[in-house]
Amino acid sequence: MSRKSGIGSMDLAGDVWLFDCGEATQHQLQKSVLRMGKIKKIFITHTHGDHIFGLVPLISTLANGAGGAVGDVGDPRLQTQLDIDPLEIYGPLGTRAYVRASLTYTHSVLARQYVVHELRFPDDPPDGDNSSLPIHTSEIPGRNIPQVDGVWRNIFRDDAVAVCAGPILHSVPCVGYVITEAPIPGKMDPKKYIPDIKRTKAPMTCMSRLQQGQSIELPDGTVLHGPPR
């Protein structure tokens, strides 16, 4: 994690998720054990430069970007690779317009699609892109995700993890992301057992038997069952 460059990362079953993308992000990634080609999702907390200035250069690198020409519709590089999953980007209002404008005005051509999902605050417009530019040739329309009861629930979810978010007090609209792992079969949650063990003054060694998936009977007759293996 680097506060100066505004980045952080997670490695999920081989896929890499990036949190914020400051100006020196690519330099740091080149020095790290992470493989840039494994980056599947990028989460932007806010649009201050030290958290977003590296985003478009990184997108261009990940999508084999190159310089195009105005009206050059015959450029073979414009054939986007549709068999590759699009790069997913999450961020507050303005993230989509920033990426689109940067790619458009640099005439950047990408060989991979991308999509920007925006987390909308209550004062933000619920629809639209906050941009007068047409959608980029490699852009897939993203979701505009509204707050519900002050948070953004399950902005992404699969069998392994769920991503939620909440507002963070900052000088500009800012989003904090929370990643929750799904329960792992055979993984024991001590909080389910310790209160009963302490209440009945049973020995804490019971925990090792529960961890092995066994069932135990406490002094007051309560039966605790270890997690299925």
Buried (B, 14 or more C-beta within 10 A) or exposed (E): EEEEBBBBBBEBEEEBBBBBBBBBBBEBBEEEEBEBEBBBBBBBBBBBEBBBBBBBBBBBBBBEBEEBEEEEEEEEBBEBEEEEEBBBBBBBBBBBBBBBBBBBEBEBBBBBBBBBBBBBBEEBEEEEBBBEEEEBBBBBEBEBBEBEEEBBBEBBEEEEBBBBBBBEEEEEBBBBBEBEEEEEEEEBEEEEBEEBBEEBEBEEEBBEEBBEEEEBEBEEEEEBEBBEE
